[in-house]
């Protein structure tokens, strides 16, 4: 794999000066982009693609930085998030994507002290989450002679997920304002800025993506922290039916706020290594699977309650794509 990557980089300079027709011949099989990010190209007018992306993770340990700490509540949060994404080329260097989300949450925990100490209970919630609309503009196009694809975008997250569910617990009713982590949405309009870059080489591609989300206060006097996500990935086509990928994913989450006061056990910095495989049975549809192994964790910690934020060790991502055009 390393030999292929080095050889590809050495060819990059000579390929950047080719015409669009010559480049199409030299590229061979163009692999799919990695499962954790996105690609730098903008869809031409009328081209469209529908994606279902499902992610599973289980947060069952509390951390101070990268060190496990005792979680007196013995919390265990299982999270399933399914994105339904449609992307469409508008023409003149613009495309747009619209994404809706379905969320399932299951939190189990134990009462740590008092007359009911040791008693466990579950909180469950599922339904539609928040939605996203993002427009993208093409700056560079490798197939038109540029050295790479480069695009920028901006958009908004819409508060379509519910934020008002209360829960019955052994300690009595818990209002939505007391269980924000179990709500399906943030109740806020958040603003998104993104940048993408891609480089095509014979039978392989290198993709990079960065997204910043500027959050605002939502329902229940709660404000989720700003979020910075970044991704760089390498995909190689073994043949026209199978690609392999390796990517590096980073996530920075600022601390959440409740009534303008920071929640010390929220937020942190996380890095994952994600090997994966793409299966392309047809030019119309494809299936991809990625395993995101956490390799760096800097979790925030609440010293007043001696509680670290919950964190997972891995994530699993499944992506199914359908093209409303013939993939070349």
Backbone as numpy.savetxt, mean C-alpha at the origin, in Angstrom:
# Nx Ny Nz CAx CAy CAz Cx Cy Cz
20.12 -13.71 -10.57 19.30 -12.50 -10.57 20.16 -11.24 -10.57
21.22 -11.22 -9.75 22.10 -10.06 -9.69 22.80 -9.85 -11.03
23.21 -10.95 -11.67 23.89 -10.85 -12.96 22.97 -10.22 -14.01
21.71 -10.62 -14.00 20.74 -10.05 -14.93 20.57 -8.56 -14.69
20.46 -8.14 -13.41 20.29 -6.74 -13.07 21.47 -5.91 -13.52
22.70 -6.38 -13.26 23.89 -5.64 -13.66 23.96 -5.50 -15.18
23.68 -6.59 -15.90 23.70 -6.55 -17.35 22.68 -5.55 -17.89
21.50 -5.51 -17.25 20.47 -4.59 -17.69 20.87 -3.15 -17.50
21.50 -2.83 -16.36 21.92 -1.46 -16.10 22.96 -1.01 -17.11
23.88 -1.92 -17.52 24.91 -1.58 -18.49 24.31 -1.26 -19.86
23.13 -1.86 -20.15 22.48 -1.60 -21.43 21.64 -0.33 -21.44
21.37 0.24 -20.26 20.41 1.34 -20.15 20.78 2.53 -21.00
22.07 2.92 -21.00 22.48 4.10 -21.74 22.26 3.95 -23.23
22.61 2.78 -23.80 22.46 2.60 -25.23 21.00 2.54 -25.64
20.12 1.99 -24.79 18.71 1.87 -25.14 17.97 3.19 -25.08
18.44 4.14 -24.27 17.70 5.38 -24.07 17.63 6.21 -25.34
18.52 5.97 -26.30 18.50 6.76 -27.52 17.75 6.13 -28.66
17.13 4.95 -28.47 16.42 4.27 -29.53 15.10 4.93 -29.85
14.61 4.73 -31.07 13.28 5.19 -31.44 12.24 4.32 -30.77
10.97 4.75 -30.82 9.91 3.99 -30.16 9.76 2.60 -30.76
9.83 2.50 -32.12 9.69 1.20 -32.77 10.86 0.28 -32.43
12.08 0.83 -32.48 13.25 0.03 -32.15 13.20 -0.43 -30.70
12.73 0.44 -29.81 12.68 0.10 -28.40 11.70 -1.04 -28.15
10.56 -1.01 -28.81 9.57 -2.06 -28.63 10.17 -3.41 -29.00
10.99 -3.44 -30.06 11.64 -4.69 -30.48 12.68 -5.12 -29.46
13.43 -4.16 -28.91 14.51 -4.49 -27.98 14.02 -4.90 -26.60
12.83 -4.45 -26.22 12.36 -4.70 -24.87 12.00 -6.16 -24.62
11.67 -6.90 -25.67 11.26 -8.28 -25.47 9.95 -8.35 -24.71
9.89 -9.19 -23.67 8.68 -9.31 -22.85 8.75 -8.27 -21.74
7.72 -7.44 -21.65 7.67 -6.42 -20.59 6.94 -7.00 -19.39
7.62 -7.17 -18.25 6.96 -7.75 -17.07 5.99 -6.77 -16.43
5.15 -7.30 -15.56 4.24 -6.46 -14.78 5.02 -5.69 -13.71
4.45 -4.58 -13.24 5.03 -3.86 -12.12 4.84 -4.62 -10.82
5.59 -4.25 -9.78 5.54 -4.98 -8.52 4.22 -4.77 -7.79
3.92 -5.68 -6.87 2.60 -5.68 -6.22 2.43 -4.56 -5.20
3.53 -4.03 -4.65 3.43 -3.06 -3.57 3.41 -1.61 -4.02
3.74 -1.34 -5.28 3.82 0.04 -5.73 3.03 0.25 -7.00
3.57 1.09 -7.87 2.92 1.38 -9.14 3.99 1.73 -10.15
3.60 1.90 -11.40 4.55 2.15 -12.48 4.53 3.60 -12.92
5.58 4.01 -13.64 5.72 5.42 -14.01 5.00 5.82 -15.27
4.47 4.86 -16.02 3.82 5.22 -17.28 2.38 5.67 -17.06
1.92 6.57 -17.93 0.54 7.05 -17.92 -0.22 6.33 -19.03
-1.45 5.90 -18.74 -2.25 5.21 -19.74 -2.60 6.15 -20.89
-2.48 5.69 -22.14 -2.95 6.51 -23.26 -4.48 6.58 -23.26
-5.01 7.46 -24.07 -6.45 7.70 -24.09 -7.22 6.42 -24.41
-8.20 6.13 -23.56 -9.08 4.99 -23.77 -8.59 3.69 -23.16
-7.34 3.60 -22.76 -6.85 2.36 -22.15 -7.29 2.31 -20.70
-7.65 1.14 -20.22 -8.13 1.03 -18.85 -7.76 -0.34 -18.27
-7.77 -0.39 -16.94 -7.40 -1.61 -16.21 -8.15 -1.63 -14.88
-8.64 -2.80 -14.52 -9.32 -2.99 -13.25 -8.50 -3.94 -12.40
-8.29 -3.59 -11.12 -7.46 -4.38 -10.22 -8.22 -4.63 -8.92
-8.12 -5.85 -8.44 -8.52 -6.19 -7.07 -7.25 -6.55 -6.33
-6.94 -5.83 -5.27 -5.75 -6.10 -4.47 -6.16 -6.37 -3.03
-5.82 -7.54 -2.53 -6.19 -7.92 -1.16 -4.93 -8.04 -0.31
-4.97 -7.46 0.88 -3.84 -7.52 1.80 -4.31 -8.05 3.15
-3.53 -8.99 3.71 -3.81 -9.52 5.04 -2.60 -9.28 5.94
-2.88 -8.90 7.19 -1.83 -8.79 8.20 -2.43 -9.03 9.57
-1.57 -9.44 10.51 -2.00 -9.70 11.88 -1.04 -9.00 12.83
-1.55 -8.00 13.56 -0.74 -7.27 14.54 -0.97 -7.88 15.91
0.03 -8.59 16.41 -0.17 -9.32 17.67 0.95 -9.14 18.68
1.84 -8.18 18.44 2.90 -7.88 19.40 3.04 -6.37 19.55
3.39 -5.92 20.77 3.61 -4.50 21.02 5.12 -4.23 21.07
5.52 -3.05 20.57 6.95 -2.75 20.44 7.27 -1.34 20.92
8.47 -1.22 21.47 9.12 0.07 21.72 10.32 0.09 20.79
10.24 0.87 19.72 11.25 0.78 18.68 11.16 -0.58 18.01
12.23 -1.39 18.10 12.21 -2.73 17.56 12.21 -3.78 18.67
12.00 -3.34 19.92 12.03 -4.25 21.07 10.61 -4.55 21.53
10.32 -5.83 21.70 9.01 -6.21 22.20 8.83 -5.73 23.64
7.63 -5.27 23.94 7.29 -4.88 25.31 6.04 -5.64 25.73
5.81 -5.71 27.02 4.64 -6.42 27.53 3.38 -5.65 27.20
2.46 -6.30 26.53 1.16 -5.72 26.24 0.16 -6.30 27.22
-0.16 -5.53 28.25 -1.00 -6.04 29.33 -2.39 -6.45 28.83
-2.82 -5.84 27.73 -4.14 -6.17 27.19 -4.10 -7.37 26.25
-2.91 -7.85 25.90 -2.75 -9.01 25.00 -3.58 -8.83 23.74
-3.41 -7.70 23.10 -4.18 -7.37 21.90 -3.71 -8.17 20.69
-4.65 -8.49 19.82 -4.36 -9.20 18.56 -5.33 -8.68 17.52
-4.81 -7.92 16.55 -5.65 -7.29 15.53 -5.39 -7.94 14.18
-6.42 -8.62 13.63 -6.36 -9.16 12.28 -7.04 -8.17 11.34
-6.37 -7.89 10.22 -6.86 -6.88 9.29 -6.82 -7.41 7.87
-7.96 -7.40 7.20 -8.07 -7.73 5.78 -8.57 -6.49 5.05
-7.81 -6.05 4.03 -8.18 -4.87 3.27 -8.20 -5.24 1.79
-9.31 -5.00 1.12 -9.44 -5.28 -0.30 -9.70 -3.97 -1.05
-8.81 -3.67 -2.01 -8.96 -2.48 -2.84 -9.54 -2.87 -4.19
-10.50 -2.10 -4.65 -11.08 -2.26 -5.98 -10.70 -1.00 -6.77
-9.79 -1.16 -7.72 -9.18 0.00 -8.38 -9.45 -0.02 -9.87
-9.87 1.13 -10.39 -10.08 1.30 -11.83 -9.23 2.47 -12.31
-8.45 2.22 -13.36 -7.58 3.25 -13.92 -7.90 3.44 -15.39
-7.94 4.72 -15.84 -8.40 5.03 -17.20 -7.57 6.16 -17.79
-7.17 5.97 -19.06 -6.41 6.99 -19.76 -7.30 8.07 -20.34
-7.03 9.32 -19.95 -7.85 10.45 -20.39 -7.33 11.10 -21.66
-6.05 10.87 -21.99 -5.44 11.51 -23.14 -4.66 12.75 -22.75
-3.82 13.23 -23.68 -2.99 14.42 -23.45 -2.08 14.27 -22.22
-1.61 13.04 -21.98 -0.68 12.81 -20.88 -1.31 12.66 -19.52
-2.62 12.48 -19.44 -3.32 12.35 -18.16 -4.01 10.99 -18.05
-4.02 10.43 -16.86 -4.94 9.34 -16.55 -5.47 9.53 -15.15
-6.44 8.71 -14.77 -7.09 8.85 -13.47 -7.33 7.46 -12.89
-7.21 7.34 -11.58 -7.56 6.09 -10.91 -8.54 6.39 -9.79
-9.48 5.48 -9.62 -10.48 5.56 -8.56 -10.43 4.24 -7.80
-10.35 4.31 -6.49 -10.22 3.09 -5.68 -11.22 3.12 -4.53
-11.99 2.05 -4.41 -12.85 1.83 -3.25 -12.24 0.71 -2.42
-12.63 0.64 -1.14 -12.00 -0.29 -0.20 -13.05 -1.04 0.61
-12.80 -2.33 0.82 -13.61 -3.12 1.74 -12.69 -3.59 2.87
-13.10 -3.35 4.12 -12.24 -3.58 5.28 -12.91 -4.56 6.24
-12.10 -5.49 6.77 -12.55 -6.39 7.85 -11.54 -6.32 8.98
-12.03 -6.04 10.19 -11.17 -5.93 11.37 -11.69 -6.84 12.47
-10.73 -7.50 13.15 -11.08 -8.36 14.28 -10.03 -8.14 15.37
-10.42 -7.53 16.47 -9.51 -7.24 17.58 -9.91 -8.07 18.79
-9.00 -8.91 19.25 -9.21 -9.64 20.50 -8.27 -9.08 21.56
-8.74 -8.98 22.78 -7.92 -8.47 23.87 -8.41 -9.00 25.21
-7.58 -8.82 26.22 -7.86 -9.33 27.56 -7.90 -8.19 28.55
-8.84 -8.24 29.47 -8.91 -7.23 30.52 -7.74 -7.44 31.49
-6.87 -6.44 31.66 -5.63 -6.66 32.42 -5.78 -6.61 33.94
-6.69 -5.78 34.45 -6.79 -5.59 35.90 -8.26 -5.51 36.32
-8.50 -5.52 37.63 -9.85 -5.37 38.15 -10.54 -6.71 38.35
-11.81 -6.67 38.74 -12.54 -7.90 39.06 -12.71 -8.84 37.87
-12.61 -8.31 36.63 -12.75 -9.15 35.45 -11.40 -9.43 34.80
-10.32 -9.24 35.52 -8.97 -9.45 34.97 -8.84 -10.85 34.39
-8.28 -10.92 33.18 -8.08 -12.20 32.51 -9.20 -12.57 31.56
-10.32 -11.83 31.59 -11.43 -12.13 30.70 -11.13 -11.57 29.31
-11.32 -12.39 28.28 -11.04 -11.97 26.91 -12.34 -11.67 26.17
-12.26 -10.80 25.18 -13.42 -10.48 24.35 -12.93 -10.00 22.98
-13.84 -10.00 22.00 -13.51 -9.62 20.62 -14.34 -8.42 20.19
-13.73 -7.59 19.37 -14.43 -6.51 18.68 -14.30 -6.78 17.18
-15.42 -6.71 16.45 -15.39 -6.98 15.02 -16.12 -5.88 14.26
-15.60 -5.59 13.07 -16.24 -4.60 12.21 -15.86 -4.90 10.77
-16.77 -4.70 9.86 -16.47 -4.90 8.45 -17.42 -4.06 7.61
-16.95 -3.71 6.41 -17.77 -2.90 5.51 -16.88 -2.04 4.62
-17.51 -1.10 3.94 -16.80 -0.23 3.02 -15.88 0.72 3.77
-14.65 0.85 3.30 -13.71 1.79 3.87 -13.67 3.09 3.08
-12.63 3.86 3.29 -12.49 5.14 2.57 -12.10 4.90 1.12
-12.32 5.91 0.27 -12.06 5.82 -1.16 -11.04 6.88 -1.59
-10.45 6.65 -2.76 -9.39 7.53 -3.25 -9.63 7.86 -4.72
-9.38 9.12 -5.09 -9.37 9.56 -6.49 -8.06 10.29 -6.73
-7.28 9.82 -7.73 -5.97 10.41 -8.01 -5.81 10.60 -9.51
-5.38 11.80 -9.92 -5.04 12.07 -11.30 -3.53 12.03 -11.48
-3.09 11.62 -12.68 -1.66 11.47 -12.95 -1.31 12.18 -14.26
-0.11 12.80 -14.30 0.34 13.51 -15.50 1.72 13.00 -15.91
1.88 12.76 -17.19 3.13 12.23 -17.73 4.14 13.35 -17.98
5.34 13.16 -17.43 6.44 14.10 -17.67 7.41 13.54 -18.72
7.77 12.25 -18.58 8.68 11.59 -19.52 8.08 10.27 -19.95
8.35 9.90 -21.22 7.84 8.63 -21.76 9.00 7.92 -22.46
9.42 6.80 -21.92 10.57 6.08 -22.48 10.30 5.61 -23.91
9.05 5.25 -24.21 8.73 4.78 -25.55 8.73 5.89 -26.59
8.81 7.15 -26.11 8.93 8.30 -27.02 10.35 8.84 -27.06
11.31 8.06 -26.53 12.71 8.44 -26.62 13.34 8.94 -25.34
12.55 9.14 -24.28 13.11 9.57 -23.00 13.85 8.40 -22.34
14.76 8.68 -21.41 15.51 7.60 -20.78 14.68 6.74 -19.84
13.51 7.22 -19.43 12.65 6.47 -18.51 11.25 7.06 -18.55
10.32 6.39 -17.87 8.99 6.93 -17.64 9.01 7.72 -16.33
8.36 8.87 -16.32 8.26 9.68 -15.10 6.90 10.38 -15.10
6.19 10.29 -13.98 4.89 10.95 -13.87 4.66 11.43 -12.45
3.78 12.39 -12.31 3.41 12.94 -11.00 1.89 12.94 -10.90
1.39 12.97 -9.66 -0.05 12.94 -9.49 -0.48 13.59 -8.19
-1.76 13.88 -8.12 -2.36 14.45 -6.91 -3.80 13.96 -6.81
-4.27 13.88 -5.57 -5.62 13.38 -5.40 -6.14 13.61 -4.00
-7.22 12.93 -3.70 -7.89 13.13 -2.41 -8.45 11.80 -1.92
-8.37 11.61 -0.61 -9.03 10.46 0.02 -10.38 10.92 0.56
-11.42 10.20 0.22 -12.78 10.58 0.59 -13.25 9.75 1.78
-13.94 10.36 2.74 -14.38 9.65 3.96 -15.64 8.84 3.75
-15.52 7.75 2.97 -16.69 6.92 2.67 -16.88 5.78 3.67
-15.87 5.53 4.52 -15.99 4.48 5.53 -16.71 4.98 6.77
-17.44 4.09 7.43 -18.20 4.50 8.62 -17.26 4.77 9.79
-17.71 5.67 10.69 -16.90 6.06 11.85 -17.74 6.12 13.12
-18.91 5.51 13.11 -19.85 5.73 14.22 -20.28 4.44 14.93
-19.55 3.34 14.75 -19.98 2.10 15.38 -19.53 2.05 16.83
-20.44 1.68 17.71 -20.11 1.44 19.11 -20.05 -0.07 19.34
-19.40 -0.48 20.44 -19.17 -1.89 20.69 -19.57 -2.25 22.12
-20.14 -3.43 22.26 -20.49 -3.94 23.58 -19.32 -4.77 24.11
-18.87 -4.45 25.32 -17.74 -5.15 25.94 -18.13 -5.56 27.36
-17.36 -6.41 28.01 -17.66 -6.77 29.40 -17.62 -5.58 30.34
-16.92 -4.50 29.93 -16.86 -3.30 30.77 -17.98 -2.32 30.44
-18.88 -2.70 29.53 -19.96 -1.82 29.14 -19.80 -1.35 27.70
-20.70 -0.49 27.29 -20.70 0.03 25.91 -19.50 0.93 25.68
-18.83 0.75 24.54 -17.73 1.61 24.14 -18.14 2.38 22.90
-18.16 3.71 23.03 -18.59 4.57 21.93 -17.55 4.59 20.81
-17.95 5.13 19.68 -17.05 5.21 18.54 -15.80 6.01 18.87
-15.93 7.05 19.67 -14.80 7.89 20.03 -13.77 7.15 20.90
-14.19 6.03 21.50 -13.29 5.24 22.33 -12.68 4.06 21.58
-13.12 3.84 20.36 -12.68 2.66 19.59 -12.34 3.06 18.15
-11.59 4.16 17.99 -11.29 4.64 16.65 -10.54 3.61 15.80
-9.69 2.82 16.44 -8.93 1.82 15.70 -9.82 0.79 15.02
-11.05 0.63 15.53 -11.96 -0.35 14.95 -12.94 0.24 13.95
-12.89 1.53 13.73 -13.76 2.14 12.74 -13.23 1.84 11.33
-14.09 1.89 10.33 -13.73 1.51 8.96 -13.14 2.66 8.16
-13.35 3.88 8.61 -12.82 5.05 7.92 -12.27 6.06 8.90
-11.70 7.13 8.36 -11.13 8.18 9.22 -12.09 9.33 9.44
-13.09 9.46 8.55 -13.99 10.60 8.64 -13.37 11.90 8.16
-12.22 11.81 7.49 -11.51 13.03 7.08 -11.26 13.04 5.58
-11.13 14.25 5.03 -10.66 14.45 3.67 -9.14 14.62 3.75
-8.41 13.71 3.13 -6.95 13.77 3.15 -6.43 14.03 1.75
-5.26 14.66 1.66 -4.72 15.12 0.38 -3.47 14.33 0.02
-3.38 13.91 -1.24 -2.37 12.96 -1.68 -1.51 13.57 -2.78
-0.19 13.39 -2.67 0.75 13.74 -3.73 1.61 12.52 -4.02
1.86 12.23 -5.31 2.61 11.04 -5.68 3.58 11.34 -6.82
4.64 10.53 -6.91 5.57 10.56 -8.02 5.96 9.13 -8.35
6.07 8.83 -9.65 6.39 7.48 -10.12 7.52 7.56 -11.14
8.33 6.52 -11.20 9.36 6.40 -12.24 9.52 4.93 -12.60
9.77 4.67 -13.88 9.99 3.30 -14.35 11.05 3.31 -15.43
11.86 2.25 -15.44 12.87 2.04 -16.47 12.69 0.65 -17.06
12.45 0.59 -18.39 12.32 -0.69 -19.07 13.66 -1.08 -19.67
14.02 -2.35 -19.49 15.20 -2.96 -20.06 14.78 -4.31 -20.64
15.61 -4.95 -21.44 15.18 -6.21 -22.06 14.68 -7.24 -21.04
13.37 -7.55 -21.11 12.72 -8.56 -20.28 12.67 -8.20 -18.80
12.94 -6.96 -18.45 12.88 -6.56 -17.04 12.49 -5.10 -16.90
12.17 -4.72 -15.69 11.81 -3.34 -15.39 12.21 -3.01 -13.96
12.49 -1.72 -13.73 12.75 -1.19 -12.40 11.74 -0.07 -12.17
10.99 -0.15 -11.08 9.94 0.82 -10.78 10.17 1.44 -9.42
9.85 2.73 -9.30 9.93 3.43 -8.02 8.68 4.28 -7.86
8.24 4.41 -6.62 6.99 5.13 -6.34 7.08 5.75 -4.95
6.59 6.98 -4.82 6.54 7.63 -3.51 5.19 8.36 -3.38
4.57 8.21 -2.22 3.28 8.84 -1.97 3.27 9.51 -0.61
2.79 10.75 -0.54 2.63 11.44 0.74 1.16 11.78 0.93
0.62 11.45 2.10 -0.77 11.75 2.44 -0.80 12.77 3.58
-1.36 13.92 3.31 -1.53 14.98 4.31 -2.93 14.83 4.91
-3.00 14.47 6.17 -4.28 14.17 6.79 -4.89 15.40 7.46
-6.18 15.31 7.71 -6.90 16.35 8.45 -7.70 15.67 9.56
-8.22 16.45 10.47 -9.02 15.87 11.56 -10.32 15.34 11.02
-10.66 14.13 11.47 -11.89 13.50 11.03 -12.92 13.44 12.14
-13.73 12.40 12.10 -14.78 12.22 13.10 -14.18 11.82 14.45
-14.97 11.99 15.50 -14.61 11.58 16.86 -13.39 12.33 17.39
-13.15 13.55 16.88 -12.01 14.38 17.31 -10.68 13.69 17.08
-10.65 12.79 16.10 -9.45 11.97 15.87 -8.80 12.37 14.55
-7.47 12.43 14.55 -6.72 12.73 13.33 -5.59 11.70 13.17
-5.67 10.93 12.10 -4.59 9.99 11.80 -3.36 10.76 11.35
-2.18 10.23 11.65 -0.95 10.91 11.30 -0.69 10.92 9.80
0.06 11.94 9.34 0.48 11.98 7.94 1.23 10.70 7.61
1.22 10.33 6.33 1.82 9.05 5.91 2.71 9.26 4.70
3.90 8.68 4.74 4.82 8.67 3.60 5.11 7.22 3.25
4.78 6.83 2.02 5.06 5.48 1.53 6.03 5.57 0.37
6.99 4.65 0.31 7.89 4.60 -0.83 8.15 3.15 -1.20
8.54 2.96 -2.46 8.69 1.61 -2.98 9.66 1.63 -4.15
10.57 0.67 -4.19 11.41 0.46 -5.36 11.43 -1.03 -5.63
11.20 -1.42 -6.89 11.06 -2.83 -7.20 11.67 -3.20 -8.54
12.00 -4.48 -8.63 12.63 -5.05 -9.81 11.81 -6.25 -10.24
11.40 -6.29 -11.52 10.63 -7.42 -12.04 11.32 -7.97 -13.28
11.37 -9.30 -13.38 12.03 -9.95 -14.51 11.09 -11.00 -15.11
10.93 -10.95 -16.44 10.06 -11.89 -17.14 10.82 -13.17 -17.47
10.47 -14.28 -16.82 11.06 -15.57 -17.16 10.60 -16.02 -18.55
9.34 -15.76 -18.83 8.74 -16.02 -20.14 7.47 -15.18 -20.20
6.64 -15.37 -21.21 5.45 -14.51 -21.34 4.36 -14.86 -20.33
4.56 -15.93 -19.55 3.55 -16.33 -18.58 3.94 -16.07 -17.13
5.21 -15.89 -16.84 5.66 -15.81 -15.45 6.71 -14.70 -15.29
6.50 -13.81 -14.31 7.49 -12.82 -13.88 7.87 -13.11 -12.43
9.10 -12.77 -12.07 9.52 -12.75 -10.69 9.83 -11.32 -10.28
9.62 -10.99 -9.02 9.86 -9.63 -8.55 10.56 -9.64 -7.20
11.26 -8.54 -6.92 11.81 -8.28 -5.59 11.70 -6.79 -5.36
11.09 -6.40 -4.26 10.89 -4.97 -4.00 11.21 -4.63 -2.56
11.46 -3.36 -2.34 11.70 -2.80 -1.02 10.63 -1.75 -0.77
9.87 -1.92 0.33 8.75 -1.03 0.65 9.00 -0.33 1.98
8.80 0.97 2.00 8.96 1.73 3.23 7.69 2.47 3.61
7.47 2.63 4.90 6.28 3.33 5.40 6.65 4.14 6.64
6.42 5.44 6.57 6.56 6.32 7.74 5.17 6.83 8.11
4.80 6.66 9.38 3.50 7.11 9.87 3.72 8.04 11.06
3.26 9.27 10.92 3.34 10.21 12.04 2.34 9.79 13.12
2.50 10.32 14.31 1.60 9.96 15.42 0.19 10.49 15.17
-0.79 9.68 15.55 -2.17 10.10 15.52 -2.43 11.11 16.63
-3.56 11.81 16.51 -3.95 12.78 17.53 -5.40 12.56 17.95
-5.66 12.72 19.23 -7.02 12.70 19.76 -7.23 14.02 20.50
-8.17 14.81 20.00 -8.42 16.14 20.55 -7.11 16.96 20.59
-6.38 16.91 19.48 -5.12 17.66 19.29 -3.98 17.19 20.18
-4.14 16.06 20.86 -3.07 15.52 21.69 -2.51 14.26 21.05
-1.17 14.21 20.93 -0.53 13.08 20.27 -0.77 11.78 21.05
-0.97 10.70 20.29 -1.09 9.36 20.87 0.26 8.69 20.72
0.98 8.54 21.82 2.39 8.13 21.76 2.58 6.71 21.27
1.58 5.86 21.38 1.73 4.48 20.94 1.30 4.28 19.49
1.21 5.36 18.73 0.84 5.27 17.31 2.00 5.73 16.43
1.96 5.33 15.17 2.98 5.76 14.22 4.28 5.00 14.33
5.23 5.36 13.44 6.53 4.73 13.44 7.09 4.62 12.03
8.20 3.90 11.89 8.86 3.70 10.60 9.04 2.20 10.36
8.72 1.77 9.13 8.73 0.34 8.84 9.26 0.11 7.43
10.05 -0.96 7.26 10.59 -1.32 5.96 10.36 -2.82 5.74
9.93 -3.17 4.53 9.64 -4.55 4.16 10.44 -4.94 2.91
10.83 -6.21 2.84 11.35 -6.80 1.61 10.27 -7.72 1.07
9.96 -7.56 -0.24 8.82 -8.27 -0.80 9.19 -9.06 -2.05
9.48 -10.35 -1.91 9.58 -11.19 -3.10 8.17 -11.52 -3.60
8.06 -11.81 -4.88 6.74 -12.11 -5.41 6.80 -12.75 -6.77
5.65 -13.15 -7.25 5.52 -13.80 -8.54 4.29 -13.25 -9.24
4.38 -13.09 -10.57 3.26 -12.66 -11.40 2.96 -13.78 -12.39
1.72 -14.19 -12.46 1.28 -15.20 -13.42 0.38 -14.52 -14.45
0.69 -14.69 -15.74 -0.05 -14.03 -16.81 -0.63 -15.10 -17.73
-1.78 -15.69 -17.37 -2.36 -16.74 -18.21 -2.84 -16.22 -19.56
-3.19 -14.93 -19.60 -3.76 -14.32 -20.80 -3.31 -12.88 -20.88
-3.36 -12.30 -22.05 -3.04 -10.88 -22.20 -4.12 -10.01 -21.58
-5.25 -10.60 -21.24 -6.34 -9.85 -20.65 -6.24 -9.78 -19.12
-5.75 -10.81 -18.47 -5.76 -10.80 -17.01 -4.48 -11.42 -16.46
-4.23 -11.13 -15.17 -3.01 -11.59 -14.52 -3.27 -11.72 -13.02
-2.43 -12.54 -12.36 -2.53 -12.78 -10.93 -1.14 -12.64 -10.33
-1.03 -11.89 -9.24 0.28 -11.67 -8.60 0.16 -11.93 -7.10
1.27 -12.41 -6.53 1.31 -12.68 -5.09 2.63 -12.15 -4.53
2.55 -11.42 -3.42 3.74 -10.89 -2.77 3.73 -11.18 -1.28
4.91 -11.46 -0.73 5.06 -11.71 0.70 5.96 -10.61 1.26
5.38 -9.72 2.07 6.09 -8.56 2.60 6.66 -8.89 3.98
7.95 -9.17 4.05 8.61 -9.49 5.31 9.20 -8.22 5.92
8.80 -7.90 7.15 9.34 -6.70 7.79 10.80 -6.93 8.17
11.66 -5.99 7.76 13.09 -6.10 8.05 13.58 -4.95 8.93
12.78 -3.92 9.10 13.13 -2.81 9.99 11.86 -2.28 10.62
11.93 -2.00 11.93 10.76 -1.51 12.66 11.22 -0.51 13.70
10.58 0.64 13.74 10.83 1.64 14.77 9.47 2.12 15.27
8.87 1.33 16.14 7.52 1.59 16.63 7.54 2.63 17.74
6.56 3.49 17.76 6.44 4.46 18.84 5.89 3.80 20.11
6.17 4.42 21.24 5.91 3.80 22.55 5.29 4.83 23.49
4.30 4.38 24.25 3.63 5.23 25.24 4.18 4.90 26.62
5.08 5.75 27.12 5.73 5.48 28.41 4.76 5.65 29.59
3.69 6.43 29.41 2.76 6.66 30.52 1.95 5.41 30.86
1.70 4.58 29.84 0.95 3.35 30.07 1.80 2.11 29.82
3.08 2.34 29.50 4.00 1.24 29.22 3.45 0.34 28.11
2.93 0.98 27.08 2.32 0.24 25.97 2.94 0.68 24.65
3.40 -0.29 23.88 3.88 -0.02 22.53 2.76 -0.20 21.54
2.92 0.40 20.38 1.95 0.20 19.33 2.02 -1.22 18.79
0.90 -1.76 18.36 0.90 -3.10 17.79 1.59 -3.09 16.43
2.21 -4.21 16.10 2.90 -4.32 14.83 2.87 -5.76 14.35
2.95 -5.93 13.03 2.98 -7.25 12.42 4.39 -7.62 12.00
4.62 -8.88 11.70 5.90 -9.35 11.18 5.90 -9.44 9.66
4.74 -9.63 9.07 4.67 -9.77 7.61 3.28 -9.37 7.11
3.19 -9.16 5.82 1.93 -8.94 5.14 1.89 -9.83 3.89
0.71 -10.24 3.50 0.53 -11.01 2.28 -0.37 -10.21 1.34
0.07 -10.05 0.08 -0.68 -9.25 -0.89 -1.00 -10.11 -2.11
-2.27 -10.15 -2.48 -2.74 -10.83 -3.67 -3.35 -9.80 -4.61
-2.91 -9.80 -5.88 -3.43 -8.84 -6.86 -3.95 -9.58 -8.08
-5.16 -9.22 -8.50 -5.74 -9.75 -9.74 -6.05 -8.57 -10.64
-5.52 -8.60 -11.86 -5.73 -7.49 -12.78 -6.44 -7.93 -14.05
-7.29 -7.05 -14.57 -7.98 -7.29 -15.84 -7.78 -6.09 -16.74
-7.29 -6.33 -17.96 -7.01 -5.26 -18.91 -8.14 -5.15 -19.93
-8.57 -3.93 -20.18 -9.57 -3.68 -21.21 -8.87 -3.33 -22.52
-7.69 -3.89 -22.71 -6.91 -3.76 -23.94 -5.97 -4.96 -23.98
-5.32 -5.16 -25.07 -4.41 -6.31 -25.19 -3.03 -5.88 -24.71
-2.57 -6.53 -23.62 -1.25 -6.22 -23.06 -0.15 -6.66 -24.02
0.76 -5.75 -24.35 1.84 -6.06 -25.28 3.01 -6.66 -24.52
